[in-house]
Amino acid sequence: MDIVEKDVISTARSMMKETDIGAFVLECTDLPPFAHGIRKVTGRPVFDFVTLTIFVYQGISSGRDGQPGHV
């Protein structure tokens, strides 16, 4: 685990102590690599531009059976 990842996860952990957080939204494009660590430590869902892209793709694409597409 590198220094940046430790800092990001430490910050998320600190935030959980100070307020009732239901989910994390990572707005910076540098943060998605740390989403799993944040999710693992906090037990909260983590959303970022990667999850947004998957959500939009599944919403606009459909498989042969008419079901939403899967990434």
HELIX and SHEET records of a PDB file:
HELIX    1   1 ILE A    3  GLU A   18  1                                  16    
HELIX    2   2 PRO A   32  PHE A   34  5                                   3    
HELIX    3   3 ALA A   35  THR A   42  1                                   8    
HELIX    4   4 PHE A   49  ILE A   60  1                                  12    
SHEET    1   A 2 PHE A  24  VAL A  25  0                                        
SHEET    2   A 2 VAL A  46  PHE A  47  1                                        
END                                                                             
